[in-house]
Amino acid sequence: MKKTTILFDLDGTLVNTEEGVAKSLRYASEKYGIPEPDRAMIRRFIGPLLEESFQREYGLSEEEAKEADLVFRERYETIGLFECELFPGVEKVLKSLKEKGYQISVASSKEEVPCHRILERLGIAQYFDVICGARLKENIGTKIEVLKDALKRLGISEKREVVLIGDSRYDARGAREAGIDCIGVSYGFETDFDEMRKAGVVEIFDTLEEVEEYLEKGV
């Protein structure tokens, strides 16, 4: 069945946010007194909830992770948020998909307000029917929770017509749990494509143009 609704992950799929995250993590590590992260660790922080990443990568308690998260946000929400850029071909593909009649939306684990601010700053917010992100006060934070929220807000009843485009195992797992397909891209922040495949990704492509071609075939 051909897909008619496309959900896009944000970090690592539409937008390269590594610079802002890296500088804000280094800021947090210096101010909070934890070891400075290397690039591999920084990339593991992009995607999952920050509090979970601080616990996983540094062995912090839940309370300590919340504190480290707040320190990270001191810099990220004022400066780091805008230290980012679109990946090549993103706007061209979004414009093409809209012209072809697809319903397209964002479904990101990043908080929803920053998602809007980034997409508006980069000039592509107008292409999306809905921009969905984490809303922690409403207990929407994990990928599966965001995806369920996106499907609800879009009024989706036929999940076979929906696909998530993402760059990580977390995207693939969330899509599988939500009952939708996931197509992966290789240019993002995932370093282990076998893990993406184990998590249930349908295909992995090197560019969004290749993803569009695949979707048009209605495989």
N, C-alpha and C positions, 0 to 999 in steps of 0.2 A: 504494500500500500504506500502510495506517495505521501510524504510528509507535507503538511500544510502549516504547521506551527513550529517555529524554531526558537528554542531557548538558548541564549548564549551565556556562558560563564564570562566573567569580566577580566580578572587578573590572569594574565598568561594566555588568554584567548583573544580578547579584543585589545587589551591595553597592557603595555609593558610597564609594570609598576615597580620593577626591581630597584631602581635608584632611590625612590622615596622610602621604600620599606627598609632597604639596606642602611641608609643614613639614620633613619629613625630607630632602628634596632641598635645601631652602634651608640646612639645617644642614650638609649635606655640602658644598655650594658654598662656604660660609663657612669651614669647617674645612679643606677640601682646596684652597682657593684657585682655584676656577673661577667663571665668571660666574654670578650668580643667575639661575635659570630664570624665564621668564615663564609665564603660564598655558598657553599653547599648547604649550610644550615639556613642561611638567609632564604634560599629558594624553598626550603621545606616549610618556612613560615608563611609563604604566599599561598593562600587558598583556605586552609583550615582556620578555625577560630583561634585568635591570638592566645587567649588564656590556655587553651588546650595545648598549643604549641610551646608555650613557656613551660608547662608542666612536663611535656614529652621531651623537649630538647635540653632543659636545664634541671629537671627533677624538682621543680618548685612545687610547694603545696598549693592548694587551690587559692588560699588567701594571698600567698606570695605572688602567684600568677596574676591575680587581679590587680595587685599593686604595680607589678611590672608592666601590665597592660596600660594602666593609667599613665605611667611615665612615658611609654612609647607614644601614646596619643598626644602628649604635650607638644611633641614636635610634628608628628605625622598629620594631625588634623589642622595645623596652621601652615605648614610648609611642605611636608613630604607628600601630601595628597596630590599636589600638582606637579611633582617631579616624576612625570610619566609621559608616555607617548603612544600613539596607536601603532600596532604592528602593521607591516606593509600590506596594502590591499584591503584593509578593513572597510574603509568608507565606500570604496568601489563595490565591494560585495554586498554590503548592507543596502546600498541604493538599488542595486540590481535585484536583490531578493524582494524588496518592497515593490518594485515595478512589476515583478512577476506575480504579485499577489499573495506572497507568504505573510503570515502573521508572525512578527518577530519580537522577542522580548529578552530582557536580561534577567538572569537568575543567579545571583552572586551571594556568597557567604559574607562578603563585605557589607557593612551596615548600609542601609538603603539611602540615607541622606548623602553620604560621601559618594555613592555610586552616581547619583544624580549630578553632583557637583563636578565629578570627573568627566562624565559624558557631555555635560553642557560646556565645560571648558574646552573639550576637544572637538566640539561642534558636531556630535553625532546623536545627541539625545532625541532628536526629532524622528529618527528612524524606528524607534521602539514603541510598540503599542502599550507595553507596561514595563517599568523598571522595578524589579523586585530584588530586595536585598534583605539582610538580617534586620529584624526589629526585636531586639532583645527584651524590651519591656513587654512585648506580646508573646514572649517565649518562642520566637522564630529566629533560630541561629544556625542550626546545622544545615547542610546541603539538602537533605531530604525535606526538612521543614520549609526551606525556601522554595523548593520545587513544588511542593504541595500547595503552598500559598500562591505561587505563580499560576498553577493550573486552575485554582479556584478563581483568582482574579480575572483570568482570561475566559472563564466559563467553559473549560475544556471537559468534554464528556467522553470523547474517543481518544484514548491515550496512544493508540497505534498511529495516529496522525501527528504525533509530537516527537521531536528529537532534541536532545541537549547537545550542544557543541562545547567541549571542554578540553582542558590540557592536563588533567591529572586523574589519578586513581580515585580521588575523593569525588570528582565529578561522575565518574563511571559508577561508583558504588551508590551515590545518591540517586542517579537515574534508575539504576536497577531496582532500588528500594521503592522508588516512585512508580515503577512499572512502565517506564519509557526507555527508548533506545538512547544510546550515547555514541557520538562520533568524536574521536580524539584528534587533536592537532599536536604535531611534534615540536613546534617552535617555542612552546611555553616553558613552564618551570618543572615539569615532571622529568626525572632522570632515569626512570626505570619503566620502559614501555611494556615489559612483560607483566609488571604489576597492573598496568592499565588494562591489559588484555584479560588478566585473571579477574579483574573487577567487573568485567563484562562489556568493555568498549567494543562496538561493532567493527569499526575500521579506524585507522589512524592515517592522517594525511599531513603533508608537509606545508600546505598553504590553504587558505580559506577558498581560493579559487577552485582548488581540487575538491573541496567539500561541496561547493555549489554545484559543480559538475556531477558529483555523485548523487546529490539530492534530486537533480533534474532528471536523472535516469529512473527515479522512482523505485530503486532496488528494495 
